[in-house]
Amino acid sequence: MIMSKKMKAALALFDRTKSYTVEEAVKVLQNAAKARKFDETFEIAMNLGIDPRHADQMVRGMVELPHGTGAKVRVAVFAKDAKAEEAKKAGADIVGAEDLVEQVLAGNINFDRCIATPDMMGLMGRMARVLGPKGLMPNPKLGTVTMDVAKAIEAAKGGSIEFRANKEGIVQAGVGKASFAEGKLVDNVKAFITAIQRAKPAGARGNYMKKVTLSTTMGPGMKIDLSSVAAETSAGKAA
């Protein structure tokens, strides 16, 4: 594998055999983020001690990052009449009902988040096979099936993100941009880790949080010290 000069320079900033606190990792990765044409995304990957094939071990939920993701989020809302107008006024990028369903079924999915009013769920069922694998299917438990579409749109655009463990038991998400202030990135990372800790399923046994890695779009991954993370989240719960 041929390694670029930028990657070699980034790897020289830390010891790959060691684990670091969130604060240490953020500082190093920000210094290593040298992409010129775009603002690199800070990405977190958490390897969990679960088997998602079992319903009582699935990890899924929503978390509102205190400082947002820095990404522009396109929101689609499935609603009619007054609720459709409310969605438009609240800043939804796409609003529709049967017409929007037909667009999605035709393969036109030009949105990152999907919200629906309860009366639209009959229509939504037609798109389950299309939206489900992409993680876009609205879900009452996640607050994306709701009559309060304005609040849901605000949360989606303001930094609320959905997480879900894949079949290997790994949860991944973008938690900010390299241009963020260091403290804001630290806050976002810790908020995400805390949310995953709180989402620990009843069926999980043994070591729940096995590995946490922080990286940037073009940068290397840094292992996070699990003991420091556990101490942080425990303190937060106690507070």
TORKOL-258033 format. One record per residue: residue in three letters; y, x, z of N, C-alpha, C in turn. Coordinates in steps of 0.2 Angstrom, whole numbers, padded with zeros to 4 digits, always signed. Example, Ala and Ser with C-alpha at 12.3 -4.5 7.8 and 13.67 -1.06 7.14 Angstrom:
% residues 2
ala-0028+0066+0039-0022+0062+0039-0016+0066+0039/ser-0011+0064+0035-0005+0068+0036+0000+0064+0039/
% end
This chain:
% residues 239
met-0006+0004+0000+0000+0000+0000+0006+0004+0000/ile+0011+0003-0005+0017+0007-0006+0022+0004-0001/met+0025+0008+0003+0030+0005+0008+0037+0007+0006/ser+0042+0002+0006+0048+0004+0004+0052+0008+0009/lys+0057+0011+0007+0061+0015+0011+0064+0011+0017/lys+0066+0005+0015+0069+0000+0020+0064-0001+0026/met+0058-0003+0023+0052-0004+0028+0051+0002+0033/lys+0051+0008+0029+0049+0014+0033+0055+0015+0039/ala+0061+0014+0037+0066+0015+0041+0066+0009+0047/ala+0064+0003+0045+0063-0002+0051+0058+0000+0055/leu+0052+0002+0053+0046+0004+0057+0048+0010+0062/ala+0052+0014+0059+0054+0020+0064+0058+0018+0070/leu+0061+0012+0070+0065+0009+0075+0061+0007+0082/phe+0054+0007+0081+0050+0004+0087+0043+0007+0086/asp+0040+0007+0092+0033+0009+0092+0028+0003+0091/arg+0024+0003+0086+0020-0003+0084+0014-0004+0089/thr+0013+0001+0093+0007+0000+0098+0010-0003+0104/lys+0016-0004+0105+0019-0007+0111+0021-0014+0110/ser+0022-0018+0115+0025-0025+0115+0032-0025+0118/tyr+0036-0029+0116+0043-0029+0118+0045-0036+0121/thr+0051-0036+0125+0054-0042+0127+0057-0045+0121/val+0059-0052+0122+0062-0055+0116+0069-0052+0115/glu+0072-0050+0120+0079-0047+0119+0078-0040+0116/glu+0073-0036+0117+0072-0030+0114+0071-0031+0107/ala+0066-0035+0105+0064-0037+0098+0070-0039+0094/val+0074-0044+0097+0079-0046+0093+0084-0041+0091/lys+0086-0037+0096+0091-0031+0095+0088-0026+0089/val+0082-0025+0089+0079-0020+0084+0079-0023+0078/leu+0076-0029+0077+0076-0033+0071+0082-0034+0068/gln+0087-0036+0072+0094-0037+0069+0097-0030+0066/asn+0095-0025+0069+0097-0018+0066+0094-0017+0060/ala+0088-0019+0059+0083-0018+0053+0084-0022+0048/ala+0088-0028+0049+0089-0033+0043+0094-0031+0039/lys+0092-0028+0033+0097-0025+0028+0097-0028+0022/ala+0094-0034+0021+0094-0037+0014+0102-0039+0012/arg+0103-0037+0006+0110-0038+0004+0112-0044+0001/lys+0107-0048-0002+0109-0054-0006+0108-0060-0002/phe+0105-0060+0004+0104-0066+0008+0104-0064+0015/asp+0105-0070+0019+0104-0069+0026+0097-0070+0029/glu+0094-0065+0031+0087-0065+0033+0086-0070+0038/thr+0080-0073+0038+0078-0078+0043+0074-0075+0049/phe+0075-0076+0055+0071-0074+0060+0065-0078+0061/glu+0059-0076+0061+0053-0080+0061+0048-0078+0066/ile+0046-0083+0069+0041-0082+0075+0034-0085+0073/ala+0029-0081+0075+0022-0083+0074+0019-0083+0081/met+0015-0088+0083+0012-0088+0089+0004-0090+0088/asn+0000-0085+0090-0007-0086+0089-0010-0089+0096/leu-0012-0096+0095-0014-0099+0101-0022-0100+0102/gly-0024-0100+0108-0031-0101+0110-0033-0108+0110/ile-0033-0111+0104-0035-0118+0103-0039-0118+0096/asp-0043-0124+0096-0047-0125+0090-0044-0132+0087/pro-0039-0132+0082-0036-0138+0080-0041-0143+0077/arg-0047-0141+0076-0052-0146+0073-0054-0151+0078/his-0052-0150+0084-0053-0155+0090-0047-0158+0091/ala-0047-0165+0091-0041-0169+0092-0037-0167+0099/asp-0041-0165+0104-0038-0164+0111-0035-0157+0111/gln-0035-0153+0105-0033-0146+0105-0027-0145+0100/met-0025-0151+0097-0020-0150+0092-0013-0149+0096/val-0009-0144+0093-0002-0143+0095+0003-0145+0090/arg+0007-0150+0092+0012-0153+0087+0017-0156+0091/gly+0023-0155+0088+0029-0158+0092+0036-0156+0088/met+0041-0158+0092+0048-0156+0090+0051-0152+0095/val+0056-0148+0093+0060-0144+0097+0067-0143+0094/glu+0072-0144+0098+0079-0144+0096+0081-0137+0098/leu+0082-0133+0093+0085-0126+0095+0092-0126+0097/pro+0094-0123+0102+0101-0124+0105+0106-0122+0100/his+0105-0117+0095+0110-0115+0091+0108-0116+0083/gly+0103-0121+0082+0101-0122+0076+0097-0117+0072/thr+0095-0118+0066+0092-0114+0062+0096-0109+0057/gly+0102-0112+0056+0106-0109+0051+0104-0110+0044/ala+0099-0115+0043+0097-0117+0036+0100-0123+0035/lys+0101-0124+0028+0104-0131+0026+0097-0135+0025/val+0097-0141+0028+0092-0146+0028+0093-0152+0025/arg+0089-0153+0019+0090-0159+0016+0086-0165+0019/val+0089-0170+0020+0086-0176+0024+0085-0182+0019/ala+0079-0185+0019+0078-0191+0015+0076-0196+0020/val+0079-0202+0019+0078-0208+0024+0075-0214+0020/phe+0070-0217+0022+0067-0223+0019+0070-0228+0023/ala+0074-0232+0020+0077-0238+0024+0080-0243+0019/lys+0081-0249+0021+0084-0254+0017+0091-0257+0020/asp+0095-0260+0016+0100-0264+0018+0105-0260+0023/ala+0106-0263+0029+0111-0260+0034+0109-0253+0036/lys+0102-0252+0037+0100-0246+0039+0101-0241+0034/ala+0100-0243+0028+0101-0238+0022+0108-0236+0022/glu+0113-0241+0023+0120-0239+0023+0122-0234+0029/glu+0118-0236+0035+0119-0232+0041+0117-0224+0040/ala+0112-0224+0036+0109-0217+0034+0114-0213+0030/lys+0117-0217+0025+0121-0213+0020+0128-0211+0024/lys+0130-0215+0029+0136-0213+0032+0135-0208+0037/ala+0128-0207+0040+0126-0202+0044+0125-0195+0041/gly+0125-0195+0034+0125-0189+0031+0118-0188+0028/ala+0114-0193+0027+0107-0192+0024+0108-0190+0016/asp+0104-0185+0014+0105-0183+0007+0102-0187+0002/ile+0097-0191+0004+0093-0195-0001+0091-0202+0003/val+0093-0207+0001+0091-0214+0004+0088-0218-0001/gly+0083-0222+0001+0080-0226-0004+0074-0230+0000/ala+0070-0234-0004+0065-0238-0002+0059-0237-0007/glu+0058-0243-0010+0052-0243-0016+0054-0238-0021/asp+0060-0237-0023+0062-0232-0028+0061-0225-0026/leu+0062-0224-0020+0061-0217-0017+0054-0215-0017/val+0050-0220-0015+0042-0220-0015+0040-0218-0022/glu+0042-0221-0027+0040-0219-0034+0042-0212-0036/gln+0048-0210-0034+0050-0203-0035+0045-0198-0032/val+0044-0199-0025+0039-0195-0022+0032-0195-0025/leu+0030-0201-0027+0023-0201-0030+0023-0197-0037/ala+0029-0197-0040+0029-0194-0046+0030-0186-0045/gly+0030-0184-0039+0031-0177-0038+0038-0174-0036/asn+0043-0179-0036+0050-0177-0035+0051-0177-0027/ile+0050-0171-0024+0051-0171-0017+0057-0166-0016/asn+0063-0168-0016+0069-0164-0015+0072-0164-0008/phe+0067-0164-0003+0070-0164+0004+0066-0160+0008/asp+0068-0158+0014+0065-0154+0019+0062-0158+0025/arg+0066-0164+0027+0064-0168+0032+0064-0175+0030/cys+0060-0179+0033+0059-0186+0031+0059-0191+0037/ile+0063-0196+0036+0064-0201+0042+0063-0208+0039/ala+0060-0212+0043+0059-0219+0040+0060-0224+0046/thr+0063-0230+0044+0063-0236+0049+0056-0239+0049/pro+0055-0242+0055+0048-0245+0056+0045-0249+0051/asp+0050-0253+0048+0048-0258+0043+0046-0255+0036/met+0047-0248+0036+0046-0245+0029+0039-0242+0030/met+0035-0242+0035+0029-0239+0036+0023-0241+0032/gly+0024-0247+0030+0019-0250+0025+0019-0246+0018/leu+0026-0245+0016+0027-0241+0010+0025-0233+0011/met+0026-0231+0017+0025-0224+0018+0017-0222+0018/gly+0013-0227+0019+0006-0226+0019+0004-0224+0012/arg+0007-0226+0007+0006-0224+0000+0007-0217-0002/met+0011-0214+0003+0013-0207+0001+0009-0202+0006/ala+0005-0204+0010+0002-0200+0016-0001-0194+0013/arg-0005-0195+0007-0008-0189+0004-0004-0184+0001/val+0002-0186-0001+0007-0182-0004+0011-0178+0002/leu+0014-0182+0006+0018-0180+0012+0015-0176+0017/gly+0009-0179+0019+0005-0176+0025+0004-0169+0024/pro+0001-0166+0019-0001-0159+0018+0005-0155+0019/lys+0011-0158+0017+0017-0154+0017+0021-0154+0024/gly+0018-0158+0029+0021-0159+0035+0027-0163+0035/leu+0028-0168+0030+0034-0172+0030+0033-0179+0031/met+0027-0181+0033+0026-0188+0035+0029-0190+0041/pro+0033-0195+0041+0037-0197+0047+0032-0200+0052/asn+0033-0198+0059+0029-0200+0064+0033-0202+0070/pro+0031-0208+0073+0035-0211+0079+0035-0206+0085/lys+0030-0202+0086+0030-0198+0092+0035-0192+0091/leu+0036-0191+0085+0041-0185+0083+0048-0188+0082/gly+0049-0194+0083+0056-0197+0082+0058-0198+0075/thr+0054-0197+0071+0056-0198+0064+0054-0205+0061/val+0051-0209+0065+0051-0216+0063+0055-0220+0068/thr+0061-0222+0066+0065-0225+0071+0070-0229+0068/met+0073-0234+0072+0079-0238+0070+0085-0234+0071/asp+0085-0229+0075+0092-0225+0076+0092-0220+0071/val+0093-0221+0065+0092-0216+0059+0098-0211+0060/ala+0104-0213+0062+0109-0209+0063+0108-0203+0068/lys+0105-0205+0073+0103-0200+0078+0098-0195+0075/ala+0093-0198+0072+0087-0194+0069+0090-0189+0064/ile+0095-0191+0060+0098-0187+0055+0102-0181+0058/glu+0106-0183+0063+0110-0178+0067+0105-0173+0070/ala+0099-0175+0073+0095-0170+0075+0092-0165+0070/ala+0090-0168+0064+0087-0164+0059+0091-0159+0056/lys+0098-0161+0055+0103-0157+0053+0106-0152+0058/gly+0105-0153+0064+0108-0149+0069+0103-0144+0072/gly+0097-0144+0070+0093-0138+0073+0086-0141+0076/ser+0085-0147+0075+0078-0150+0078+0073-0148+0072/ile+0068-0145+0074+0062-0143+0070+0055-0145+0072/glu+0051-0146+0067+0044-0149+0069+0040-0143+0069/phe+0035-0142+0074+0030-0137+0074+0023-0140+0074/arg+0018-0137+0071+0011-0139+0070+0007-0133+0069/ala+0002-0133+0073-0003-0127+0073-0007-0128+0066/asn-0008-0123+0063-0013-0123+0057-0020-0122+0059/lys-0024-0122+0054-0032-0123+0056-0034-0116+0059/glu-0030-0111+0059-0032-0105+0063-0029-0105+0070/gly-0025-0110+0072-0022-0110+0078-0016-0107+0079/ile-0012-0106+0073-0006-0102+0073+0000-0107+0072/val+0005-0106+0075+0011-0110+0074+0017-0105+0072/gln+0020-0107+0067+0025-0102+0064+0032-0107+0063/ala+0037-0103+0063+0044-0107+0062+0049-0102+0061/gly+0055-0104+0058+0061-0100+0057+0065-0102+0063/val+0068-0097+0067+0072-0099+0073+0079-0096+0072/gly+0081-0095+0067+0088-0093+0066+0089-0088+0060/lys+0095-0085+0060+0097-0081+0054+0099-0074+0057/ala+0098-0069+0054+0100-0062+0056+0108-0061+0057/ser+0112-0066+0054+0119-0065+0056+0121-0069+0062/phe+0116-0072+0065+0118-0075+0072+0120-0070+0077/ala+0123-0072+0082+0125-0068+0088+0118-0066+0091/glu+0117-0060+0094+0111-0058+0097+0109-0063+0102/gly+0113-0065+0107+0112-0070+0112+0109-0077+0109/lys+0112-0079+0104+0110-0086+0101+0103-0085+0098/leu+0101-0080+0095+0094-0079+0093+0089-0079+0099/val+0091-0075+0104+0087-0075+0110+0086-0082+0113/asp+0091-0086+0113+0091-0092+0116+0086-0097+0112/asn+0086-0096+0105+0082-0100+0101+0075-0098+0101/val+0074-0092+0101+0067-0089+0102+0064-0092+0108/lys+0067-0091+0114+0064-0093+0120+0064-0101+0121/ala+0068-0105+0117+0067-0112+0117+0061-0114+0113/phe+0060-0110+0108+0054-0112+0104+0047-0110+0108/ile+0047-0105+0111+0041-0103+0115+0040-0108+0121/thr+0046-0110+0124+0045-0114+0130+0042-0121+0127/ala+0044-0123+0121+0042-0129+0118+0034-0129+0117/ile+0032-0123+0115+0025-0122+0113+0021-0122+0120/gln+0024-0119+0125+0020-0119+0131+0020-0126+0134/arg+0025-0130+0133+0025-0137+0136+0020-0142+0132/ala+0019-0140+0126+0014-0144+0121+0007-0142+0122/lys+0005-0138+0127-0001-0136+0128-0006-0142+0129/pro-0011-0142+0124-0015-0148+0124-0020-0148+0130/ala-0022-0154+0132-0027-0155+0138-0034-0151+0136/gly-0036-0151+0130-0042-0148+0129-0042-0140+0128/ala-0036-0137+0129-0036-0130+0128-0039-0127+0134/arg-0043-0122+0133-0046-0118+0138-0045-0110+0138/gly-0045-0107+0144-0044-0100+0144-0037-0098+0142/asn-0036-0092+0138-0030-0090+0137-0026-0094+0131/tyr-0021-0097+0133-0018-0102+0128-0013-0098+0123/met-0009-0094+0126-0005-0090+0121-0007-0083+0121/lys-0010-0082+0115-0014-0075+0114-0010-0070+0111/lys-0005-0072+0106-0001-0066+0103+0005-0070+0100/val+0011-0066+0101+0017-0069+0099+0021-0063+0095/thr+0023-0064+0089+0026-0059+0085+0032-0062+0082/leu+0037-0058+0082+0044-0059+0079+0046-0055+0074/ser+0048-0058+0068+0050-0054+0062+0056-0057+0059/thr+0058-0053+0053+0063-0056+0049+0060-0056+0042/thr+0063-0060+0037+0061-0061+0031+0058-0055+0027/met+0062-0049+0028+0060-0043+0024+0058-0038+0029/gly+0058-0039+0035+0056-0034+0040+0049-0034+0043/pro+0048-0029+0047+0041-0029+0051+0041-0034+0056/gly+0035-0035+0059+0033-0039+0064+0033-0035+0071/met+0036-0038+0076+0036-0034+0083+0032-0039+0088/lys+0028-0036+0091+0024-0040+0096+0028-0041+0102/ile+0028-0047+0105+0032-0049+0111+0027-0048+0117/asp+0030-0045+0122+0026-0045+0128+0025-0051+0131/leu+0019-0053+0132+0017-0060+0134+0018-0061+0141/ser+0018-0056+0145+0019-0057+0152+0027-0058+0154/ser+0031-0055+0150+0038-0057+0150+0040-0064+0148/val+0037-0066+0143+0037-0073+0140+0035-0078+0145/ala+0029-0077+0148+0026-0081+0153+0031-0082+0159/ala+0034-0076+0161+0038-0076+0167+0044-0081+0166/glu+0047-0080+0159+0053-0083+0157+0052-0091+0157/thr+0046-0093+0154+0045-0100+0153+0043-0103+0160/ser+0040-0100+0164+0038-0102+0171+0044-0104+0175/ala+0049-0099+0174+0055-0099+0178+0059-0105+0175/gly+0059-0107+0169+0062-0112+0166+0060-0119+0168/lys+0053-0119+0169+0050-0125+0171+0051-0127+0178/ala+0051-0122+0182+0053-0122+0189+0060-0125+0190/ala+0065-0122+0186+0072-0125+0186+0072-0132+0185/
% end
